[in-house]
Amino acid sequence: MRTGLLLGRDHTRIGDLAALAEGRSAVALSRGGAAKTYDYRDPNEDACAFAFTDHAYLVAVADGHWGSGGAALALERLLERHAPRWLAPTTIALAERWPTEAPDVVQDLDRTLVSAGEGVNTIGRTTLTLVVARPADGWWSGLCVGDSHLFEIEGDAVHEHFPASGRGGLFVGDPRTDRERAEAGTRAGVQALTPSTCFVLATDGLSEQGIGVHDPGRAVADAFLAARESDDPSLRPLAAARHLAETALESHRRRKAGDNIATACLWLGEDDGR
């Protein structure tokens, strides 16, 4: 299993943008395009990751609230504990099991973050959005907790899946989360996977009112279209992740109000020559 991980604690300069890419996956991360105008604990509390095997793919973004450690621990736990079985050559009815699997994962991450407590990792409540795609099996699954975004692009159409209904709700790392809360607050599902699908994920640095862009879906479409024009098809995932993050940074600079931004792209188009 190959992995990539960017953690906010390692990227704390305003305006800088870090990115990683391999194969069909890419992630990008920045502290933001301007200084934050709200109270915070750590300069960059977002994180993003990808993992893949010959059989399946995972991309994820996380946004810590009042501390960078929550997002870091959540994604590290995903890569260590859950990704290996999700991306294995075969899975035992994972698609059918996903309605139970998703809240199970949320509860596991809750225990991981709550047990870490305060200290060096500055643990706080954390949002999480992820996609697991298994092209050979013809399906993908998604999981959303909090207000980060999950977009699917088919052809030129952009669809947002499992959008947040408003403020509040479930966070990873909340000690009050029991099984009932996990099931009620985890937005998740399984859908058929088309060969041309592209997934783009982003934290709320893309869309936060007064900070991010007015139309996140339009920004995703623009990033996808710009990346599709790349002369090197292997660079399209990286181009899309970077373009979307840079769009958020430009909005921060224009509005003179910043937020951390993490993006991820999984590009499964058949026209990339791989």
N, C-alpha and C positions, 0 to 999 in steps of 0.2 A: 504494500500500500504506500503510495506517494502522498505527501502532505505539504501544505503551505500554511503559514500562520503569521499574521501581523497583529501585534499587541500595542495598545495605545501608550503604555508606559515607556515604550521604546521610541515614540515619535511625538515629540512635544513642541516643535517649532511651528509657529503660526505661518501658514502658507505653504509649508513643505508637503509633498505628497509621496508616500511610499507605495510600491506595488510589487506583487509577485505573480508569476504566471508559469504554468506548465501544462502542456497538452491542451485540453479544452477548457481549462479553468483558470481564472484570474481573480485577484483581490486587490483592492486599493484602500489606503487609509491616510487620514490627515487629522491634525488637531483642529483645523478649520481655516477659513480664509480671513478671519478677523477675531479679535478678542471676544470672549464670552461676556455677555452683559447681565448674566444671572449668576447666582451663587453656585459654586462647584467645589469639589474636593481635589481632584486631580486634573491636570491640564488636558489629557486625552483619555477618555473612559470607554472608547469603542474598541472593537477587535473584529477580525474577519479571518476566515479559514477556508481551505478546500482540502479534499482528499479524493483519491481515485485509485481504482484497480483496473484490470483489463475488463471488468464486468460491470462496474457501476461508478457513480460519481456522487459527491457530497459538496455543497457550498453552504456557507453560513455566515451571518453577521450577528453581532451582539453589541448592546449599548448599556454600559454600566450607569447607574444612578447613584451619585455620591460615592464614587470610588471606581478605580480602574480594575481592581482585582476580580470583581464579579464576572465581567465579560471575559477576562483572561481565563479564569478557572472553568467557566462554562464551556468554552471552546476546547480547552485542553482536555477536559473530561469527555466531551463528544468524540474527539479524535482517539483518545485512549480506550474508552469503554464501549462506545456505541458504533462508531464508524466501521470497525473490522467486521462485525456481523452484517451490517447493512450492505457492505460492499463485497461480501464474500461471493465466490462463484455461484453458489446456490443459497437460497433462503427458504425457510420453512414457512410458507404462507404469510410472508411479511406484509404483503399488500392487504390481505384480509385482516391481519392482526393490527394494522396501523391505528385504528380508533382506540385500541387499548395501549399499544406501544407508545404513542405520543404522550399521553399523560404519565405513563410510567417513566419516560425519559425526563419529563419536567420534574417529577418527584425526586428522581435520582440526582438531578442537578441542584434542586433545592437542598437536599441533604449535604451535597458537596460544598455548596457555598455557605450554608448556615454553620456547618461544623468548622469551617475555616475561621469564622468570626472576624473580629477586627484585628488590626495589626498591619504588618508589612503590606499585605495584599489589599488593604482598604476595601473590604468586601461591601457591596451594596446591592440593592435590587437591580435586576438586569433584564433587558429585553433580549429575545432570541428569535431569529427567523432562519429556517434552513430548508433546503431541498435535497432529497435523495432521488436520483434518477437511475433507472435500470433499463437501458435501451433494449437489450436482448429480450427482456421480459415484457416490454411494451408499456411500462407504467412509471409514473413518478409520484412521490409523496412529499407533502409540505407540512411544516409546523411553524406556527407563529404564536409568540407570547409577547405582548406589548405592542409598540407602535412602529416597529421597523416594517419595511415593505418587501413584498414578493411579487415580482412581475414575470409574466410569461409572454414571449413574443412568438407568434405564429404568422409566417408571412410578414406583412407589415402591420398586423394588428397587435396591440398591447393590451394585456388583461392583468389587472391586479387581483391576486387571490388572497383570501382571508384578511381583508383590511381591518384595522382597528376601528371599533365603533365609537370610541371616545376616550377620554382620559380615565385613569383609574384602571380597574381590572387586575389581571394576574401579572405578576413578575416572577422571574426565576430568582430564588434566594430569599423568598419571604417565609419566615418561620411559621406563619399562620396557615400556609397552604397544606390542606389535607387532601385526601383523595377526591372528595366531592368538589373542592375548589379547583383542583387540577383538571378534572374532567370538564367542568363548566367553563373554565377560562382558557383552555388550550384550543386554539383554532387550527384544525388539521384536516387533511383529506388525501385521497388517492385519486389520480386521474390517468387517463390514457396518454401515452407519450407519442407525439408525432415526430417523424424523422427530422423535421426542420426546426424544432423548438429551440429557443434560447431563453435562459432564465437570467434575470438580473435582480439582485437584492440590494437594499440600501437601508441604513439607519436613518433616524429622523433628522439628521443634519441636512438631508435633502429637502425636507418638507416642513420643518418647524415654522410655525406662523411668525412672520416678521423677520425670519432668518433665511429660510430656504426658498426654493422656487415655488411659484404659484401653482404650477401644473406638473407634478412629478411624473405622470404618465407621458406627457409630451417630452420631458427631459430624457426619459428612458428611450422613447422612440428616436429622438435625435441622436443619442449615444449609439444606439444600434445601427442606425443608418450610416453614421459617420464611420463606425467600425467596419461595416460591410464593404466600404469603399477601399479598404486597405489592400495594397498590392500583394501583401503576404498573408494568405488566409490563416496561417498559424498564429498571427498576431491579433486576430479579431477579438478574442476574449479580453486580452489585456487592453486593447484600444477602447472597448466598451466600458470596462470598469474604470479606467482612467478618465475617459471623457465625462462620464456621469459624475465622478467625484470632482473633477475640475469645474463642472457646471455649478455644483453646490458651492465650491469655494468662491467662484465669481459672484454668486448671489450674496454670500456673506460679506464680501468686500463692498459690494454695492450698497448693502443695507447697513454696513458698519456694525454688524452683530454676528458673532460666530457661534458655531457648534461643531462638535466632532462629526466626522463623516467617514463611514466605512461602506464600501461597495463590494459586490462579488458578481462574477459572471460565469455561467456555464453555457457554452456554445456547442450545440449538438447538430448544427446544420450539416447536410450531406455534401455541400459544395466546398468544403475546406480541404479536400485532398488527402485526408487522413483516414 
